[in-house]
């Protein structure tokens, strides 16, 4: 017996020594093992409250990383060298076809509403504050950002003009707490809203139905083995019943909301957790956006592009420029007109923080305009200005040599176009580029993340065809 016990002790000691050695050799192993263990556990109830999630789009940070190929590529752009998409795919090009496709609809709504909120901040007229802030909060909830939505709902509640609007957004605040995984805070908040509803004489049945459904889900999410007396389960069933009655009063028993509430009641009875909350975003675009479409179509191209960029919709602006370029190629437009359109495409790339691509487009446009019209060209003036903006970003992100390459390329292309060195427009524009190439003070900027639509081959094809047509 003694010998057997000693053998067991020895075996245990050897195992412990080996585990200690393994721990020392690979300190991260424990973390991996613990993560693997956690992955096998059942997800917490709060995870069931998360709404549909749209993954963040991943983009390569390129502006801010100096590349040896940029100076040669910018010189080629100034010179108007033609290339095809398969000949021009260096690592630093930011118009990448590998960029994941955007989720249509919700991202456009998000950017449009963010732009409307910025305009609202700058305006004295706050009449649209409530609908804009609440709708933007709905979008953020649908994107899986309840914390941001909660702040917007609180701001919207301060701009509510009627008691019904205020009750509706206060109910939304309870939903935001719930989707943050905090059912206790949601219950406390929603019960206060319910007390306020009961004091009013007439409240829309939709507000009442949503409020009871949310309270039902909050209590439903709180049911567990520690729910003594099954109080949360009983309250969840009661609120689901109230929500069902209110929904039936409004739409009848066959409505989508009634079916969803019935499904929640069935899950409660079977011991399953609640289903996620429904989407809150209005599926159709805001009315003013639909009305603006016809007015915007009548604007000149540069105004449409500027408007879409201001609304944080650069992909839409890009589509407008593509369409115009195709038309111009078919009509054999002049070099000045082509150059002006390429400048607009450069502005789109700047809005997407794709400064390498923007600089090349501005350089191509500058060379095209100088060769076609001379230094007095409006397109050339805009291209010079765009290049100067790119220089500032390159200097701020540690790419001083690329800012210098832009200045040197601009001088070389003007010489090649036989523009007199003392020409007023040329001298003024080059003075600006030189100042940005060799600044006395340079402010450090964070590295930019290119958010291109990924239509690199289409851009390169259009630019090459434009150069060939001249």
ZIVEN-V819575 format. One record per residue. RES is the residue in one small letter. SS is DSSP state (@ for helix, = for strand, . for the rest). D_CENTER is the distance of its C-alpha to the mean C-alpha in whole Angstrom. Layout:
# ZIVEN-V819575
res | ss | d_center
RES | SS | D_CENTER
RES | SS | D_CENTER
This chain:
# ZIVEN-V819575
res | ss | d_center
x | . | 70
x | @ | 70
x | @ | 69
x | @ | 67
x | @ | 65
x | @ | 65
x | @ | 64
x | @ | 61
x | @ | 60
x | @ | 60
x | @ | 58
x | @ | 55
x | @ | 56
x | @ | 55
x | @ | 52
x | @ | 51
x | @ | 51
x | @ | 49
x | @ | 46
x | @ | 47
x | @ | 47
x | @ | 44
x | @ | 42
x | @ | 43
x | @ | 42
x | . | 39
x | . | 37
x | . | 34
x | @ | 36
x | @ | 36
x | @ | 32
x | @ | 32
x | @ | 35
x | @ | 33
x | @ | 30
x | @ | 32
x | @ | 34
x | @ | 31
x | @ | 29
x | @ | 32
x | . | 32
x | . | 31
x | . | 28
x | . | 28
x | @ | 28
x | @ | 25
x | @ | 23
x | @ | 24
x | @ | 23
x | . | 19
x | . | 17
x | . | 16
x | . | 13
x | . | 10
x | . | 10
x | . | 7
x | . | 8
x | . | 10
x | . | 11
x | . | 15
x | = | 15
x | = | 18
x | = | 18
x | . | 21
x | . | 23
x | . | 26
x | . | 27
x | . | 31
x | . | 30
x | @ | 28
x | @ | 31
x | @ | 33
x | @ | 30
x | @ | 30
x | @ | 33
x | @ | 33
x | @ | 31
x | @ | 33
x | @ | 36
x | . | 34
x | . | 35
x | . | 34
x | . | 32
x | . | 31
x | @ | 27
x | @ | 30
x | @ | 31
x | . | 28
x | . | 26
x | . | 26
x | . | 24
x | . | 22
x | . | 21
x | . | 18
x | . | 17
x | . | 17
x | . | 18
x | . | 17
x | . | 14
x | . | 13
x | . | 12
x | . | 9
x | . | 10
x | . | 12
x | . | 12
x | @ | 10
x | @ | 6
x | @ | 9
x | @ | 10
x | @ | 8
x | @ | 7
x | @ | 11
x | @ | 12
x | @ | 10
x | @ | 12
x | @ | 15
x | @ | 15
x | @ | 16
x | @ | 18
x | @ | 20
x | @ | 20
x | @ | 22
x | . | 24
x | . | 27
x | . | 27
x | . | 25
x | . | 26
x | . | 23
x | @ | 22
x | @ | 22
x | @ | 21
x | @ | 18
x | @ | 17
x | @ | 18
x | @ | 16
x | @ | 13
x | @ | 14
x | @ | 15
x | @ | 12
x | @ | 11
x | @ | 14
x | @ | 13
x | . | 10
x | . | 13
x | . | 12
x | @ | 16
x | @ | 16
x | @ | 14
x | @ | 15
x | @ | 18
x | @ | 18
x | @ | 17
x | @ | 20
x | @ | 22
x | @ | 22
x | @ | 22
x | @ | 25
x | @ | 27
x | @ | 26
x | . | 27
x | . | 30
x | . | 32
x | @ | 33
x | @ | 32
x | @ | 28
x | @ | 29
x | @ | 30
x | @ | 27
x | @ | 24
x | @ | 27
x | @ | 27
x | @ | 23
x | @ | 23
x | @ | 25
x | @ | 23
x | @ | 20
x | @ | 23
x | @ | 24
x | @ | 21
x | . | 21
x | . | 24
x | . | 26
x | @ | 28
x | @ | 31
x | @ | 29
x | @ | 28
x | @ | 32
x | @ | 33
x | @ | 30
x | @ | 31
x | @ | 35
x | @ | 35
x | @ | 33
x | @ | 35
x | @ | 38
x | @ | 37
x | @ | 37
x | @ | 40
x | @ | 42
x | . | 40
x | . | 42
x | . | 40
x | . | 36
x | . | 34
x | @ | 35
x | @ | 31
x | @ | 31
x | @ | 34
x | @ | 33
x | @ | 29
x | @ | 30
x | @ | 33
x | @ | 31
x | @ | 28
x | @ | 32
x | @ | 33
x | @ | 30
x | @ | 30
x | @ | 34
x | @ | 33
x | @ | 31
x | . | 33
x | . | 36
x | . | 37
x | . | 41
x | . | 41
x | . | 41
x | @ | 45
x | @ | 46
x | @ | 43
x | @ | 42
x | @ | 38
x | @ | 39
x | @ | 42
x | @ | 39
x | @ | 36
x | @ | 39
x | @ | 40
x | @ | 37
x | @ | 36
x | @ | 39
x | @ | 38
x | @ | 35
x | @ | 37
x | @ | 39
x | @ | 37
x | @ | 35
x | @ | 38
x | @ | 40
x | @ | 37
x | @ | 36
x | . | 39
x | . | 39
x | . | 37
x | . | 34
x | @ | 31
x | @ | 30
x | @ | 34
x | @ | 33
x | @ | 30
x | @ | 33
x | @ | 35
x | @ | 33
x | @ | 33
x | @ | 36
x | @ | 37
x | @ | 35
x | @ | 36
x | @ | 40
x | @ | 39
x | . | 38
x | . | 34
x | . | 31
x | . | 29
x | . | 27
x | . | 23
x | . | 22
x | . | 22
x | . | 18
x | . | 18
x | . | 16
x | . | 18
x | . | 18
x | . | 19
x | . | 18
x | . | 19
x | @ | 23
x | @ | 22
x | @ | 19
x | @ | 22
x | @ | 25
x | @ | 23
x | @ | 22
x | @ | 26
x | @ | 26
x | @ | 24
x | @ | 25
x | . | 28
x | . | 27
x | . | 28
x | @ | 25
x | @ | 24
x | @ | 24
x | @ | 21
x | @ | 19
x | @ | 19
x | @ | 18
x | @ | 15
x | @ | 14
x | @ | 15
x | . | 13
x | . | 10
x | . | 11
x | @ | 12
x | @ | 12
x | @ | 15
x | @ | 16
x | @ | 17
x | @ | 19
x | @ | 21
x | @ | 22
x | @ | 23
x | @ | 25
x | @ | 27
x | @ | 27
x | @ | 29
x | @ | 31
x | @ | 32
x | @ | 33
x | @ | 35
x | @ | 37
x | . | 38
x | . | 36
x | . | 37
x | @ | 36
x | @ | 35
x | @ | 33
x | @ | 31
x | @ | 30
x | @ | 29
x | @ | 26
x | @ | 25
x | @ | 25
x | @ | 22
x | @ | 20
x | @ | 21
x | @ | 19
x | @ | 16
x | @ | 16
x | @ | 16
x | @ | 13
x | . | 11
x | . | 13
x | . | 15
x | @ | 18
x | @ | 21
x | @ | 20
x | @ | 20
x | @ | 24
x | @ | 25
x | @ | 24
x | @ | 26
x | @ | 29
x | @ | 30
x | @ | 30
x | @ | 32
x | @ | 34
x | @ | 34
x | @ | 35
x | @ | 38
x | @ | 39
x | @ | 39
x | . | 40
x | . | 40
x | . | 39
x | . | 39
x | . | 37
x | @ | 34
x | @ | 31
x | @ | 33
x | @ | 32
x | @ | 28
x | @ | 28
x | @ | 30
x | @ | 28
x | @ | 25
x | @ | 26
x | @ | 27
x | @ | 23
x | @ | 23
x | @ | 26
x | @ | 25
x | @ | 21
x | @ | 24
x | @ | 26
x | @ | 24
x | . | 22
x | . | 26
x | . | 27
x | @ | 30
x | @ | 31
x | @ | 29
x | @ | 29
x | @ | 33
x | @ | 32
x | @ | 31
x | @ | 33
x | @ | 36
x | @ | 35
x | @ | 35
x | @ | 38
x | @ | 39
x | @ | 38
x | @ | 40
x | @ | 43
x | @ | 43
x | . | 42
x | . | 45
x | . | 44
x | . | 46
x | . | 45
x | . | 46
x | . | 44
x | @ | 43
x | @ | 39
x | @ | 39
x | @ | 41
x | @ | 38
x | @ | 35
x | @ | 36
x | @ | 37
x | @ | 34
x | @ | 32
x | @ | 35
x | @ | 34
x | @ | 31
x | @ | 32
x | . | 35
x | . | 33
x | . | 35
x | . | 32
x | . | 29
x | . | 26
x | . | 24
x | . | 21
x | . | 18
x | . | 17
x | = | 14
x | = | 12
x | . | 12
x | . | 9
x | . | 12
x | . | 12
x | . | 15
x | . | 18
x | @ | 20
x | @ | 23
x | @ | 23
x | @ | 23
x | @ | 26
x | @ | 28
x | @ | 27
x | @ | 28
x | @ | 31
x | @ | 32
x | @ | 32
x | @ | 34
x | @ | 37
x | @ | 37
x | . | 38
